[in-house]
Amino acid sequence: MSNERPFSPRVLCIYGSPRVRGNTDLLLDAFADGVEEAGGLAERVYLRNLTISPCREIYACKTQGACALKDDMQPLYGSLREADAIALASPVMFYGVSAHAKAFIDRCQAFWCLKYLRGERISRSRLAERKGVFLSVGGSKGRSIFDGPLLTFRYFLDALDATPWKSLTYREIDAKDDISGHPTALAEARALGAELVAAVRADLEGEGAAA
Ligand SMILES: Cc1cc2nc3c(=O)[nH]c(=O)nc-3n(C[C@H](O)[C@H](O)[C@H](O)COP(=O)(O)O)c2cc1C
């Protein structure tokens, strides 16, 4: 029997809604609680409280290897590299993610350049492959409302050496606290947080066994 303490994965939890304690906030809170209850570390980032300029296409990331815009995105580059898993919560806005989330994602073009033009590894996690979780709601019942956000999320993760693992999406969630009236959503989000920690630990064990 091993006396080693189980690995505590660092899960970066990114709150993408402009609305304080809105639906995706509550979903991500439940998810982050699940992460912590299972022994993971949830690092919570509230994009609405930060100053993150949209990408300005200066391409210092291409020529100098780093984004030249000195704002609140700078410390997040380190957090994005260090995380063992990444969770993003955003409402659907005009069939995309929120403007806060999109500005943040576009600034990850700096990673895209490092990865695809310079051949650098972005992740500093012990894991070979990192998992991403997307949590979202939309006010309407439109069949394709999550198509755009899920595609954006996939390619955001790709720039970070990560892949989509699971997502939770809920339609007809519109007023501020609608998600609290949903019969299963918050419990599902909490369970997913715990499931992620178990899956990351299993990945690490599998990689150790394969090494
Ligand atoms: C600017 C804006 C654009 C929106 N666009 C869509 C949309 O394209 N499809 C949809 O189903 N809901 C849309 N909604 C509704 C939001 O997705 C919905 O109100 C959601 O519950 C907000 O989540 P939050 O409380 O986490 O901010 C939009 C809301 C806003 C404010």
The ligand as an ORCA input file, in Angstrom:
! r2SCAN-3c Opt
* xyz 0 1
  C     -26.127     39.991    -25.516
  C     -26.910     38.720    -25.323
  C     -26.978     37.809    -26.368
  C     -27.671     36.612    -26.196
  N     -27.727     35.717    -27.242
  C     -28.382     34.542    -27.085
  C     -28.456     33.596    -28.159
  O     -27.911     33.786    -29.238
  N     -29.129     32.445    -27.953
  C     -29.740     32.166    -26.760
  O     -30.352     31.104    -26.635
  N     -29.687     33.044    -25.711
  C     -29.026     34.222    -25.847
  N     -28.953     35.108    -24.792
  C     -29.547     34.758    -23.488
  C     -28.490     34.263    -22.482
  O     -27.764     33.150    -22.977
  C     -29.227     33.866    -21.184
  O     -29.893     34.976    -20.635
  C     -28.336     33.251    -20.126
  O     -29.139     32.708    -19.105
  C     -27.349     34.222    -19.500
  O     -26.483     33.494    -18.643
  P     -25.742     34.165    -17.376
  O     -26.810     34.377    -16.335
  O     -24.733     33.169    -16.953
  O     -25.137     35.432    -17.857
  C     -28.298     36.323    -24.954
  C     -28.222     37.267    -23.911
  C     -27.536     38.451    -24.093
  C     -27.481     39.449    -22.944
*
